[in-house]
Amino acid sequence: MCYHTSTPSTAQLVKEFKNLQVHYQHEEIFHVTGFTRPYLPVTLNADPSAIVPARWKLIPFWVKTEDDAAKYANTLNAESESIFEKASYKNYILKNRGLLYVNGFYEPHKVAGQKETENYYIYTPTKEIFTIGVVYSDFKDYETNNVYPTFSVITTKANPLLEEIHNEKKRMPLIIPPSSREAWLSANTKEDIQQLMIPFEGELGAHKVFRVTGAKGDTNRPDIQDAI
């Protein structure tokens, strides 16, 4: 985790978050991998009143072109334990944080004696939209002068459910519950931020699904989330 997720549509966001201005325009995504560097719906602390598109995979300031951004190291995830020390993130985590809106996410599960992992889809029991903590950077392509926000999903140690599912690396995305969203966006000290980067303590649902990891062809379809 977290390389595979599902995200709500514009209409779903407008209905659920009536107090926010939704500038993100897209249909519901049932499955997408971060390796395609998709634009997904986020709220950034530069403007906590809006939901905007940002591109998955944080690109730090020293990367100057789109070609170099595509080849840059894997920054889809940022480990909470080292985020204040790692070069790609340490310049951003104190001031540049956000919330990624998701319907759920996919995790691998290792089965003894099997070469390929199984995949599980994780969601809230009531299937509502929830938020994942991200760190972001505004990337500028110096060849075109195009500027857009890029982000990494922050991960923590797994909670008991994810320890069982993601049983090799035992990691999970940093889920920010509704009661902590404002604090996550407004925190301005290392200590306050670290206190919020903890394994999720709430309830989650999960079931085994089609193996999206390394899948070929179209996986952005509703049945991809069906239990098998």
Helices and strands as residue ranges (DSSP letters): E 4-7, H 10-16, E 21-22, E 29-33, G 34-36, E 39-44, E 50-56, H 66-71, E 77-79, H 87-90, E 97-102, E 104-109, E 118-123, E 130-141, E 146-157, H 160-165, E 171-173, E 175-176, G 178-180, H 181-186, H 190-196, E 205-209, G 222-225
